[in-house]
Amino acid sequence: MSIFKRIGNILRSRKEPAAPSPQSTLPPLEAISVGDIVNVDLEEYVVSGKVIYADPGYAPHRFAYYLQSGREVHCLVVEKGRTYDCFMCRFLEGGLDDPNDVPTQLQVDGDVTYELEHHRTDRTQAQGNTDFRSGDQVTVWRYFANETDHFYLQWQDGKFVAMEGSRIPSGEVKVIKSKA
């Protein structure tokens, strides 16, 4: 090996590694971006939208990823606590006119009865194709029927969005980052 190659190798080894991008320092379930591929229960989806929920002045505590597979759009809800709670949801059609009329008990399709677990008002940050606008307040009601079945009702500026889903293990969600 020539002296010039040795000096070049020494100089290259002393360079500081590049600082990680802010996106790469987030936990994987928070760093999902629009355009990424998400694999849930052996089904692959493209992330077409993302909504981040947070109390003003605090770190985000809920993430909703709009997942598209062909014409179908589902929602992966990730709630951050001591661990990540993940819910794979489908959107439902229905109607309510006033957020003051939201009941504490819901019966869906005559089969499942959901009880109100909690509700809260957050600020949203939306990216891609979602039902919500960034910076506005959204009120979220979370219902449960049993340990795995949950129902979300969300209201923002006169519009309700309803989702019904099941809890899934966070380890079941696999992400393939897009190159863009």
C-alpha positions in Angstrom: 0.0 0.0 0.0 1.4 3.4 -0.9 2.0 6.2 1.5 -0.6 8.3 -0.2 -3.3 5.7 0.3 -2.4 5.3 4.0 -2.6 9.0 4.6 -6.0 9.2 2.7 -7.4 6.3 4.8 -6.2 8.1 8.0 -7.9 11.3 7.0 -11.1 9.6 6.0 -11.2 7.7 9.4 -11.0 11.0 11.3 -14.1 12.6 9.7 -17.0 12.9 12.1 -20.0 10.8 11.1 -22.9 12.7 9.6 -25.5 13.8 12.1 -28.7 11.8 11.9 -31.7 13.6 10.4 -34.4 14.6 12.8 -36.8 12.1 11.2 -34.4 9.2 11.9 -34.3 9.9 15.6 -38.0 9.3 16.0 -39.3 5.9 17.0 -40.3 3.9 14.0 -44.1 4.2 14.6 -43.8 8.0 14.8 -41.5 8.4 11.8 -43.9 6.9 9.3 -44.3 9.4 6.4 -46.6 9.9 3.5 -45.4 7.6 0.7 -44.0 4.9 3.0 -45.2 1.3 2.7 -46.7 -0.2 5.8 -47.2 -4.0 6.2 -50.0 -5.0 8.6 -51.0 -8.7 9.0 -49.3 -9.6 5.7 -51.2 -6.9 3.8 -49.2 -4.0 2.3 -50.5 -0.4 2.2 -49.2 2.9 0.9 -49.4 5.8 3.5 -51.5 8.4 1.7 -52.0 10.7 4.7 -50.9 11.3 8.3 -52.5 13.2 11.2 -50.6 14.1 14.3 -52.6 14.9 17.5 -51.1 16.9 20.4 -52.1 19.1 23.2 -50.7 22.6 22.6 -47.2 22.8 24.1 -46.8 19.0 24.5 -45.4 16.2 22.4 -47.7 14.3 20.1 -49.6 11.5 21.7 -51.6 10.0 18.8 -50.8 9.4 15.1 -53.4 8.4 12.4 -52.0 7.0 9.2 -54.3 6.8 6.2 -53.4 3.5 4.5 -54.4 2.8 0.9 -54.6 -0.5 -0.8 -56.2 -0.1 -4.2 -59.5 1.7 -3.7 -59.8 0.8 -0.1 -58.6 3.3 2.6 -58.0 2.2 6.2 -56.6 4.0 9.2 -53.8 2.9 11.5 -54.1 4.7 14.8 -51.0 4.7 17.0 -51.5 6.0 20.5 -48.3 6.8 22.5 -48.1 6.0 26.2 -45.7 3.8 28.1 -46.0 1.5 25.1 -47.6 2.0 21.7 -51.2 1.0 21.3 -52.0 0.3 17.6 -55.5 0.0 16.1 -56.3 -1.0 12.5 -59.5 0.7 11.6 -62.0 1.0 8.8 -64.0 4.1 8.1 -67.8 4.0 8.6 -70.6 6.1 7.2 -73.1 7.6 9.5 -74.4 10.9 10.7 -74.4 13.2 13.7 -75.2 16.9 13.5 -73.9 18.3 16.8 -70.9 17.3 18.9 -73.1 17.9 22.0 -75.3 15.0 20.9 -72.5 12.4 21.0 -73.8 9.4 23.2 -71.9 7.6 25.9 -73.0 4.2 24.4 -73.0 3.3 20.7 -74.6 0.3 19.0 -73.0 -0.5 15.6 -74.9 -2.7 13.1 -77.0 -4.1 15.9 -74.1 -6.4 16.8 -71.6 -4.6 18.9 -72.2 -2.1 21.7 -69.4 0.4 22.5 -69.0 2.2 25.8 -67.3 5.7 25.9 -63.8 5.3 27.3 -62.7 8.9 27.1 -62.8 12.0 24.9 -60.4 14.9 24.5 -59.7 17.9 22.3 -56.3 18.2 20.5 -54.6 20.2 17.8 -53.9 18.5 14.5 -51.0 18.5 12.1 -52.1 16.9 8.8 -50.0 15.7 5.9 -51.2 14.2 2.6 -54.8 13.2 2.0 -56.7 13.2 5.3 -60.1 14.3 6.6 -58.6 17.1 8.7 -56.8 20.4 8.4 -53.6 21.3 10.1 -53.6 23.6 13.1 -57.3 23.2 13.9 -58.9 21.6 17.0 -60.4 18.2 16.7 -62.4 16.4 19.4 -61.9 12.7 19.6 -64.2 10.2 21.4 -62.8 6.7 22.0 -65.1 3.8 22.7 -64.5 0.2 23.5 -66.6 -3.0 23.3 -64.0 -5.4 24.7 -60.3 -5.6 25.0 -59.7 -5.6 21.2 -62.7 -3.8 19.6 -62.6 0.0 19.6 -64.5 2.8 17.9 -63.3 6.3 17.2 -65.5 9.3 16.6 -63.8 12.6 15.6 -65.2 16.0 15.0 -63.6 19.0 13.4 -65.4 22.2 12.2 -68.8 20.6 11.5 -67.6 17.3 10.2 -67.7 13.9 11.9 -65.4 11.0 11.0 -66.2 7.5 12.4 -63.8 4.5 12.5 -64.2 1.0 13.9 -61.2 -1.2 14.5 -59.3 -3.7 16.5 -56.2 -3.5 18.6 -53.1 -5.1 17.0 -49.7 -5.8 18.4 -47.3 -2.9 17.6 -44.7 -5.5 16.5 -47.1 -6.5 13.7 -46.6 -3.2 12.0 -43.7 -3.2 9.6 -42.5 -0.1 7.7 -40.6 0.2 4.4 -39.4 3.8 4.1 -39.8 5.5 0.7 -36.7 6.9 -1.0 -38.3 10.3 -1.7 
